[in-house]
Amino acid sequence: MTLNIPFLQKALLNPEIYPDHPRTIKFIETHISLLFLTGNHVYKLKKPVDFGFLDFTSLEKRKYFCEQEVKLNRRLSPDIYLGVVRITKEGNKIFLDGRGELVEYAVKMKQIPEEFLMDKLLEKKQVTSRMIEAVSEKLVKFYFTAETNDLIKSFAKPERVKQDTDENFEQTEKYIDVTIPREVYEEVKNRTNEYFRTRENIFQERIATDRIRDCHGDLRLEHIFWGEELSIFDCIEFNERFRYTDIAADIGFLAMDLDYHGRQDLSGHLIRAFIGESGDHELMEVLDFYKCYRAYVRGKVESFRLDDFHIPEEEKKEALKRAQKYFNLAHRYALRF
């Protein structure tokens, strides 16, 4: 059956269907997900969308990627991801793990207090250099044990990485002079392509020294929880080629996010701590390239929000500003390589 988002949204905003019978349900929508927060738990549904780089258009695919999300995220946040829940329908009523007709799947997570997410802590100027070192330490251990093999390594070959950057430029053409000025688009594109032409040896060296791993893929401040146990959640489950990557592309994402929020001091501290602990001094040779790539991806994602009819106009105005800021940041990095 076709996923009826308004019907499901209304049903899942009813506290009575949840085991813990919360007083209220908070609803959050992203470009690919619907999230229902009960106070104790989060139920996360995938939208039936196809952006090319992800495809959630069938129920089978959504089930598979819900299961992948739980499995992969348990690597860095085992206490948060609780499992996959069936959403069923009996008559006109929706149930969680009921006996009726299966209509959808949701990832069930432990709800964590948002004030301890690192983006919120940063806003309050509560992120310290020691916290950054703790994040670095966790990531060094994660990358050291993260899976690598010939298939995973193949995703960091320059011709493979270029497929991702080519896709970015192709998918953002329609936003030229909307979220990205033409001259910025052209310069980032030209400098990126020149990097591939002249620096192939660096990509090969990174592959040869086992720097390519099954990473997180979306390593941003809002995905780091500073709780009793430091947790890093919401990795990319929907596309292996965004997760099978150079660790420089992964940690570079977090460094870029700190730059985006005006904390170049913490960004620099993160990279110094990471290199000091991992011994990966060669990371600096590719860092600006991957930071540019990550900033551009964020600009693209924010641009996509302008075309999502579920998103209110006021939120689209904010997405426009964020996209412009990300593209400007990508441009600044591009000027350095």
C-alpha positions in Angstrom: 0.0 0.0 0.0 1.1 3.6 -0.5 2.3 5.3 2.6 -0.2 7.9 3.7 1.9 10.4 5.6 -0.9 12.7 6.9 -2.9 9.6 8.1 0.1 8.1 9.9 1.2 11.4 11.3 -2.2 12.0 12.9 -2.3 8.4 14.3 1.2 8.6 15.7 0.4 11.9 17.5 -2.1 10.0 19.6 -0.5 9.2 23.0 -2.9 6.2 23.5 -1.1 4.0 21.0 2.2 4.1 22.9 3.1 1.6 25.6 4.2 4.3 28.1 1.1 6.5 27.4 2.9 9.8 27.3 1.0 13.0 27.9 2.1 14.6 24.6 3.9 13.7 21.5 6.5 16.0 19.9 6.8 15.7 16.1 9.9 16.5 14.0 10.1 16.3 10.2 13.3 16.1 8.2 13.8 15.7 4.4 13.9 11.9 4.8 12.3 11.1 8.2 9.3 11.6 10.5 10.1 11.5 14.2 7.7 11.0 17.1 9.1 11.8 20.5 7.2 10.5 23.6 9.6 11.7 26.3 11.0 8.3 26.9 11.4 7.0 23.3 11.7 8.2 19.7 10.0 6.4 16.8 11.6 7.3 13.5 9.9 6.6 10.2 11.5 6.9 6.8 9.7 8.9 4.1 8.9 7.1 0.8 11.4 9.3 -1.1 14.0 8.7 -3.8 16.7 11.3 -4.0 19.0 9.2 -6.2 21.5 8.8 -3.4 18.8 7.1 -1.3 15.7 5.1 -2.1 13.0 4.5 0.5 10.2 4.1 -2.0 9.1 0.5 -1.0 8.1 -0.9 2.3 10.8 -3.6 1.9 13.5 -1.0 1.5 12.3 1.0 4.5 12.3 -2.2 6.6 15.9 -3.1 5.5 17.2 0.4 6.1 15.5 0.6 9.5 17.3 -2.6 10.4 20.6 -1.2 9.1 20.2 2.0 11.0 19.9 0.0 14.3 22.8 -2.3 13.5 25.2 0.4 12.4 24.4 2.9 15.0 24.9 0.5 17.8 28.7 0.7 17.0 29.0 4.2 18.6 25.7 4.4 20.6 24.7 0.9 21.7 22.4 2.2 24.5 20.3 4.5 22.3 19.1 2.2 19.5 16.5 -0.3 20.8 15.2 -2.0 17.7 12.7 -1.9 14.8 9.0 -1.7 15.5 6.2 -2.8 13.2 3.3 -0.3 12.7 0.0 -2.1 12.0 -3.5 -1.2 11.2 -6.8 -2.7 12.4 -9.9 -1.0 10.9 -9.1 2.7 11.0 -6.8 2.4 14.1 -3.0 2.3 14.1 -1.0 0.1 16.6 2.6 -0.3 17.4 3.6 -4.0 17.0 -0.1 -4.9 16.7 -1.6 -8.0 15.0 -3.3 -6.2 12.1 -2.2 -5.3 8.6 1.4 -4.2 8.4 1.7 -0.7 7.1 5.1 0.6 8.1 8.3 0.2 10.2 9.9 2.5 12.6 13.3 2.6 14.4 12.7 2.8 18.2 15.3 4.8 20.1 15.8 5.9 23.6 15.0 9.6 23.8 17.9 11.7 25.1 17.7 15.1 26.6 18.5 17.6 23.8 20.2 20.1 26.0 23.2 17.6 26.1 23.6 17.4 22.4 26.9 19.1 21.4 25.3 21.7 19.1 23.1 22.9 22.0 26.1 22.9 24.3 28.1 24.9 21.8 25.3 27.5 21.6 25.7 27.9 25.4 29.5 28.0 25.1 29.8 24.9 27.2 31.9 22.8 24.8 35.4 22.6 26.2 38.7 21.5 24.7 38.6 18.4 27.0 35.2 17.4 25.6 36.7 17.7 22.1 39.6 15.5 23.2 37.1 12.9 24.5 35.2 12.9 21.1 38.6 12.5 19.3 39.6 9.6 21.6 36.3 7.8 20.9 36.6 8.3 17.2 40.3 7.1 17.1 39.2 3.8 18.8 36.2 3.5 16.5 38.2 4.0 13.2 40.9 1.6 14.4 38.3 -1.2 14.8 35.9 -0.2 12.0 35.7 -2.6 9.2 37.9 -2.3 6.1 38.4 -4.6 3.1 39.1 -4.3 -0.6 35.5 -3.4 -1.4 35.4 -0.6 1.3 38.8 0.7 0.1 37.6 0.9 -3.5 35.1 3.6 -2.5 38.0 6.0 -1.8 39.6 5.7 -5.3 39.7 9.1 -6.9 37.5 8.1 -9.8 34.9 6.8 -7.3 35.0 9.9 -5.1 34.6 12.0 -8.2 31.3 10.2 -8.9 30.0 11.7 -5.5 31.3 15.2 -6.3 30.0 15.1 -9.9 26.6 14.1 -8.4 26.7 17.0 -6.0 27.3 19.5 -8.8 24.7 17.9 -11.0 22.0 17.9 -8.3 22.8 21.6 -7.3 22.7 23.0 -10.8 19.0 24.0 -10.3 20.0 26.0 -7.2 22.5 28.2 -9.0 21.8 31.8 -8.1 19.2 30.6 -5.6 21.4 29.1 -2.8 24.7 29.2 -4.6 26.1 32.0 -6.8 27.2 30.9 -10.3 30.7 32.0 -9.8 31.0 30.1 -6.5 29.5 27.0 -8.1 32.0 27.2 -11.0 35.0 27.8 -8.9 34.3 25.0 -6.4 33.6 22.6 -9.3 36.7 23.6 -11.2 39.0 23.4 -8.2 37.5 20.0 -7.1 38.1 18.5 -10.6 41.6 19.9 -10.7 42.3 18.3 -7.3 41.4 14.9 -8.8 43.6 15.5 -11.8 46.7 16.5 -9.9 46.5 14.7 -6.5 45.7 11.1 -7.4 48.7 9.8 -5.5 47.3 11.1 -2.2 44.1 9.1 -2.6 46.2 6.0 -3.4 48.4 6.6 -0.3 45.4 6.9 1.9 44.1 3.5 0.6 47.5 1.8 1.0 47.8 2.9 4.6 44.3 1.5 5.6 42.7 5.0 6.2 39.5 3.9 4.4 36.9 2.4 6.8 33.2 1.8 7.3 32.7 5.2 9.0 29.8 7.2 10.4 29.1 9.3 7.3 27.2 12.2 9.0 29.5 13.2 11.9 28.0 16.5 13.1 27.7 18.3 16.4 23.9 17.5 16.7 24.7 13.8 16.5 27.0 13.8 19.6 25.4 13.3 23.0 27.3 14.3 26.0 25.6 12.0 28.5 26.9 9.6 31.2 28.2 7.7 28.2 29.5 9.7 25.2 27.3 8.6 22.3 27.6 9.4 18.6 24.4 8.5 16.7 22.5 8.9 13.4 25.1 7.5 11.1 24.3 7.1 7.4 22.6 3.7 6.8 21.0 4.4 3.4 24.0 4.5 1.2 27.3 2.6 1.7 29.3 4.9 -0.6 28.7 7.8 1.9 29.9 5.7 4.8 32.8 3.7 3.1 35.2 6.6 3.1 38.5 8.1 4.2 38.5 8.8 8.0 39.6 12.3 7.0 36.2 12.8 5.3 34.5 11.6 8.4 36.3 13.6 11.1 36.6 16.5 8.5 32.8 16.7 8.6 32.8 17.4 12.4 35.7 19.9 11.9 33.7 21.6 9.2 30.6 21.8 11.5 32.7 23.5 14.1 33.9 26.0 11.5 30.3 26.6 10.3 29.4 27.6 13.9 32.4 29.9 14.1 34.5 27.7 16.4 37.7 27.4 14.3 39.6 27.1 17.6 37.7 23.9 18.6 37.9 22.6 15.0 41.7 23.0 15.0 41.9 21.4 18.5 39.9 18.4 17.3 42.2 17.8 14.3 45.4 18.2 16.4 44.1 15.9 19.1 43.0 13.3 16.5 46.4 13.4 14.7 48.2 13.2 18.0 46.3 10.1 19.1 46.0 8.3 15.7 49.4 9.2 14.2 47.6 10.1 11.0 49.7 13.1 10.0 48.9 12.7 6.3 45.3 13.5 7.1 46.2 17.2 6.7 46.9 16.7 3.0 43.3 15.8 2.3 41.5 17.7 5.1 40.5 20.8 3.2 39.3 18.8 0.2 37.0 16.7 2.3 35.8 19.6 4.4 34.8 21.3 1.2 33.0 18.2 0.1 31.1 18.0 3.4 30.2 21.6 3.4 28.9 21.3 -0.2 26.8 18.2 0.7 25.2 20.2 3.6 24.4 23.0 1.2 22.8 20.6 -1.2 20.7 18.9 1.6 19.4 22.3 2.8 18.7 23.3 -0.8 16.5 20.1 -1.2 14.3 21.4 1.6 13.2 24.2 -0.7 11.4 21.6 -2.8 9.7 19.6 0.0 6.0 20.5 0.0 5.7 19.2 3.6 8.0 21.9 4.9 6.4 25.3 5.9 7.6 28.5 4.0 9.1 30.0 7.1 11.4 27.0 7.6 12.3 27.1 3.9 13.6 30.7 4.4 15.9 29.4 7.1 17.0 26.5 5.0 17.9 28.9 2.2 20.1 30.9 4.6 21.8 27.8 5.9 22.4 26.5 2.3 24.0 29.8 1.3 26.3 29.7 4.4 27.4 26.1 3.7 28.2 26.9 0.1 30.2 29.9 1.1 32.2 27.8 3.5 32.8 25.2 0.8 34.1 28.0 -1.4 36.5 29.1 1.3 37.9 25.6 1.7 38.2 25.2 -2.1 40.4 28.3 -2.3 42.9 26.5 0.0 43.5 23.5 -2.3 
